[in-house]
Amino acid sequence: MTTHAGTGTFAPGRRPLEDFLLGLDIRIDGARPHDVRIIDDAFWTKALPWGIKGILDAYVDGWWECDRLDEMTTRVLSAGKTIQAWRALPLAAQHLVWRALNHQTRRRSLEIRRHYDLGDDLFAAMLDRRMAYSCAYWKDAATLDEAQEAKLDLVCRKVNLRPGMRVLDIGCGWGSFVGFAAERYDVSAVGVTISEDQVCLGRERTAGLPVDIRLQDYRDLPDERFDAIVSIGMFEHVGYKNYRTYMETVRRCLKPDGLFLLHTIGGPTSKVSCNPWIAENIFPNSMLPSARQIAQATEGLFVLEDWHSFGADYDRTLMAWHRNFEAAWPALEASYGDRFRRMWRCYLLVCAGSFRARDNQLWQIVLSPNGVRGGYQSVR
């Protein structure tokens, strides 16, 4: 039965949460867009004890509402260490499991298909015209299409693409980068992904170009060398137990004078487990690397040439995706349903808030096997 928060339901964590939010100028049952409205008192007794995961699940279930979920998230995450206690509720057991097991083996990695094979109609409606599903570059862009092409061009310039080169994209999605590089820089390109839907649509979208999109795990790449390698928004699915294997694979496939660009979301601390809500509902077995984990994985394999951080651009990218998603919802509703809409809204807006708070980062890292003779010239 749905009840209002004003009934006085007792829950041990209720007062601490109310006090915590009040300190961030967020009111329970307030009238401002970033205030929280409790719709069902089950939130206090059935959701709150499960920490962040329970709170987000309760939003999807409709037990609470917030008109500006992105802004509320920004305020909460900006609290820094104060929020750690809420994040830590009851995740100790999960942490031990993630330490013990490799959640990104070849077999387990296939679970990510649950996300990328959701439906081409969903992603085509939400993303830009090239279907680039990673942070755009808004430095001189006014629209999502412009910002995504600016990102793709930035990557091409950073790895110094030239006509006739051969480039590899690890985690190529629907072919946005390989198609762009072949069109604009006159190169041939190989893209690998483990999503069957992405392979089918990617091949269709790059038909007629010197592009080869393969259904292949990065660990199964054959012994072939490339002039340049890029990986855009895929490293989040590799897992800390496989970071070194991933970098060794890149090193094996890259020519001695080639460049490798890694485009990845990054976390502020080194972790060995995932965000439980994201892993269960959005990206199975995903994990954000830290700067230290990336550096350790590349030690002895690469020279660091450039490290570019522009995580604030992901806030703007996610908000653009959210606007596109909401605008397209009338055409998507029959296929996905209202609960999916709330889950997807939660995913996009909470992630936008996390980048706005600078809790999550976005990095483009350029690496070379032996160091660029004379020095690498940074591109912005």
Steps between C-alpha positions, in 0.01 A plus 500: 500500500632844410526739793642846553818569693308709747354192672799491730645166392790408727830394343844521663657675201224751439615784722869473397401513133269797553772686690761411237283629215406812691868581531514497120192722475286206380168468676282194537160585346624844402367691201824588317613300196796341683295406809393140562136392530432168674206329330493171692607446861649165398800712399600543864476135608567301181729719289708720729667211689657390167687825456548661157385192311176480697439872459541487122289184472229683694510785249446255215211347696343844538538521878656846483526780246725794416448737209874570462661170583824618339528806723404308814772245417756776449426642845524158666825396331656840563480413869812288446591268786172570677321280247733203539300346785188487284696347214653235724175350632491153468765454230772326700397153383484613138848653531641163611331321209645745248847455649475124473355467148584633156170651387630586154609160367416428137175335605397757760589787267220389269249611765553859381295407195195550723570872470631551148245264345201670667381640168647699216190721503578614856861592431431656160241727662720596797842547340638724226472416132822293507384314814809579707427364849770678702584847625483772234745791476318831541792743484381670178172312443140615535311176426545133589578411138771766489643399837522132410668571167739731685585211734557259212718753319692570821581130532617480138729800548638370829614172343628691196298317236622531141364362170581135448539417869327203661324565832337270757203600719457273805134520600381661177129518583290571192805614305498873571878538521606254230248653259611855577871416473453325167290787360702795624856367526513247215612210718390138521355392831421189702245516780431226755199462730331209681149630422334319211252786450784751477680290241189473281409869511863613495567309180187648345597855598858467369416315179719613209781619726835322562370385838493152652274461805549171681317310774806442716628527856809718527688205651448306178658755268741322263865588456458797267651845537330839469635850446269631773258354754213674676253384763211735570273425796578127522764481775225533763403141412849348533524455879799547727607137475543544124652848469850363445383241247317773311809722483721210397256423217512860380879501516518177296272642229659846476793576271817619682450857374120501544276683748226367725216719629293384797173691555345391829292609796715503812433484870668699778613192695623152412217248534459129443120494486231669297216736577235238591202689354678573171624139474156352562291736289718665236854371437556142629846447653614856428775665704665842490881502503704744703802691373724279713352180358550622143857604573581165661350311206716690249825488699784362291281483188444862398628853531235745616477777239185690600220494760197717418215535753164642391244325719278806526415445132333171593241688705397693191507183287277306738252785524481510119437123494229546764324767295511278192370203697207692646413652163497154340312330783155504332644281223690277746240456773320198354827306471660589833234595757481758778732323745774498238444873448557569871806273508652667192421848631669406829806370313543807280425768760689346793804451276471861378494616861806290584705666226368845594618438856838384354453171686560318170765598246551457124852447372665476161844350542757472221767231533790393279710182515839672501435871536449744212838614378531874559191502720126469454305816425180511704178560306202680645 
